[in-house]
Amino acid sequence: MLAATLAAGAAPVACVLYGVLSLAAGLLTVAAAWLTKSVLDNLGSDAGMSALLVPALGLTLVGVVAALLPHVCRYLSAEVDRRTALRADARLFTKAAAFPGLSRFEDPDFLDRLQLARQGGGRVPAQVMNAALGLVRSAITITGFLGSLLVLNPVLTLLVAAAGVPTLCAEIALARGRAGVAWRVGATERREWFYAGLLADAEAAKEVRLFAIGGFLRDRMLAERRTADAARRAVDRREVAVQSGLGLLAALMTGGSLLWAVRETYRGELSAGDVTLLVAAIAGTQSAFAALAHEAARAGESLMIFGHYRYVIEAPPDLVLAPDPRPLPALRRGIELRDVWFRYSDRHPWVLRGVNLTIPHGSSTALVGLNGSGKTTLVKLLCRFYDPTRGAILWDGVDLREVDPAALRDRITAVFQDFVQYDLTAAENIALGDLGALDDEEQIVSAARRAGAHDTLEELPKGYRTPLTRTFFMEGDKDDPESGVLLSGGQSQRLALARAFLRGTRDLMILDEPSARLDAEAEYEIHAAIARHRRGRTSLLISHRMGSLRNADVIVVLSGGRIVERGDHARLLADGGEYARLFALQATGYLPDAAGPSEGAALTEMSP
Ligand SMILES: Nc1ncnc2c1ncn2[C@@H]1O[C@H](COP(=O)(O)OP(=O)(O)OP(=O)(O)O)[C@@H](O)[C@H]1O
């Protein structure tokens, strides 16, 4: 139903025209058979020229229509397909972008279905419609021919109809096998694409070469392909056997009927026209049965893929959204995490264990802790990519569960640890922080200046309009695909920072490792810029570079999902706890006569 609605909504006129014409095509072969019989019967009779001319003209007309119809139908079908695919893809990608949280994108079953929906979803509504029309068309042809046969010989009609049943059943069983194999090899194929993708990926190219894993990845790719091929081969063999059997049956059927017809003609019971009609009816019915089965199978296969499309389109939001969300005014007092517990699912361990933390309005809070202690997870909860498993996060006393996630995010700016650099121009990379500034060069340049990226960007071949990619080029650069550049890790990080600065007046600024890839000088400059930017603003800074945190109003130490210390730099140093230990450890590395870290110390750094 959804498929039909999509197709009819996307291309109503083309759909109706295509429907009418392709059903008419079902009658053409029957009409041609009858007209041929009529011409032949009148050839030897003395009914006069007009009795011969009318069916002959009819036959010519049918021939003309039959010659044109496939081309018109093909165009209409392609048009329905294009328009429906556009609408279906628009719905699919609108839906994919509209999931408020992240958990759908971490659910393998959902990702599998999304992948299938992406591959075939857009084309599927038109395929379902095509298959349905094909079914009706074949049914019309079968009815027409069986009706014609009935006039000649009821027993033969029964025989032909009965002979169609095994064809139908066998073809449906074969199609089921094909659809089953398509589903079974789906995961195998995706693994094959994954390995193939790695072998052709610019980012992976360095490691693939250095670690010499090209052969290893290729072998895995080919092994997946062989598995899929073996499954398909088995189905193909079964098809050859069954189809050959069906072909034999059809040939025997046609031969037997022909012998009967010859005998009847000899006895004067049938005319030459009757024999032509009989042969056409038998052949037509058999091929219409095969087409019917094929279309039924195609419809089944398309519907199966459409099932995944539908699953994605109809999937409920991955967060429980308030039916009547509360407005979220500008932050005035602060954000409070009240006894927040969180784990990624029931099967995962607790990441946050009863965190109580207030981020006061207008102050800077720093979060420090070993790898895996839960810092980024806490940031994700603040952006409401997930809801706390227990406890609550309050924005000026309002539970984040009661507000619209989009309204919340509109009040936040962030540089994520795993920020993205887009295959777009430098200016667009910055403007994505606030699409309203897409054409506002002044704002873009100002954000870049604050992030210390301006000089680099200005010197690029096309300045801010330079594509930041070597694998993809923009419409405007298609004649000069060499103009793209790749930025260094640190330069990309400055760009991400510029993007965050562009949304600068937001209520909360989150900086998760904003200087991890910067050199010492850049780090110093950037932290000075961040400090200027954060002054008087509410911010949360995460960094493993302890020196960059010391000016924060409050420093919070997270360990094993719990807050174990909090205070300003001086107080935490004086306390001599975890913060003081980490600070001293890092400071030692900068002393002129310090020994390098022991292996044990390096390992401590990696585990919570
Ligand atoms: N999407 C996820 N699904 C399941 N577990 C996750 C997910 N993301 C993070 N984790 C787990 O949660 C724990 C905390 O991860 P998190 O990224 O919050 O740590 P972190 O303190 O930011 O670490 P780092 O300093 O390395 O960035 C880790 O054990 C990690 O394996």
PDBQT file of the ligand as one rigid body, heavy atoms in Angstrom, charges set to zero:
ROOT
HETATM    1  N1  LIG A 701      28.694   3.655  21.539  1.00  0.00    +0.000 N 
HETATM    2  C1  LIG A 701      29.193   2.901  22.503  1.00  0.00    +0.000 A 
HETATM    3  N2  LIG A 701      28.700   1.668  22.734  1.00  0.00    +0.000 NA
HETATM    4  C2  LIG A 701      29.192   0.897  23.721  1.00  0.00    +0.000 A 
HETATM    5  N3  LIG A 701      30.182   1.295  24.549  1.00  0.00    +0.000 NA
HETATM    6  C3  LIG A 701      30.719   2.504  24.379  1.00  0.00    +0.000 A 
HETATM    7  C4  LIG A 701      30.262   3.368  23.342  1.00  0.00    +0.000 A 
HETATM    8  N4  LIG A 701      30.967   4.513  23.403  1.00  0.00    +0.000 NA
HETATM    9  C5  LIG A 701      31.828   4.381  24.435  1.00  0.00    +0.000 A 
HETATM   10  N5  LIG A 701      31.676   3.178  25.016  1.00  0.00    +0.000 N 
HETATM   11  C6  LIG A 701      32.388   2.690  26.187  1.00  0.00    +0.000 C 
HETATM   12  O1  LIG A 701      32.164   3.615  27.247  1.00  0.00    +0.000 OA
HETATM   13  C7  LIG A 701      33.334   3.782  28.018  1.00  0.00    +0.000 C 
HETATM   14  C8  LIG A 701      33.624   5.276  28.168  1.00  0.00    +0.000 C 
HETATM   15  O2  LIG A 701      33.947   5.784  26.896  1.00  0.00    +0.000 OA
HETATM   16  P1  LIG A 701      34.178   7.345  26.677  1.00  0.00    +0.000 P 
HETATM   17  O3  LIG A 701      34.389   7.545  25.223  1.00  0.00    +0.000 OA
HETATM   18  O4  LIG A 701      33.085   8.103  27.320  1.00  0.00    +0.000 OA
HETATM   19  O5  LIG A 701      35.531   7.564  27.476  1.00  0.00    +0.000 OA
HETATM   20  P2  LIG A 701      36.474   8.830  27.569  1.00  0.00    +0.000 P 
HETATM   21  O6  LIG A 701      36.656   9.142  28.999  1.00  0.00    +0.000 OA
HETATM   22  O7  LIG A 701      35.956   9.937  26.712  1.00  0.00    +0.000 OA
HETATM   23  O8  LIG A 701      37.806   8.223  26.952  1.00  0.00    +0.000 OA
HETATM   24  P3  LIG A 701      38.984   8.916  26.117  1.00  0.00    +0.000 P 
HETATM   25  O9  LIG A 701      39.815   9.703  27.066  1.00  0.00    +0.000 OA
HETATM   26  O10 LIG A 701      39.709   7.746  25.569  1.00  0.00    +0.000 OA
HETATM   27  O11 LIG A 701      38.353   9.757  25.054  1.00  0.00    +0.000 OA
HETATM   28  C9  LIG A 701      34.434   3.001  27.339  1.00  0.00    +0.000 C 
HETATM   29  O12 LIG A 701      34.614   1.807  28.058  1.00  0.00    +0.000 OA
HETATM   30  C10 LIG A 701      33.889   2.702  25.950  1.00  0.00    +0.000 C 
HETATM   31  O13 LIG A 701      34.299   1.439  25.498  1.00  0.00    +0.000 OA
ENDROOT
TORSDOF 0
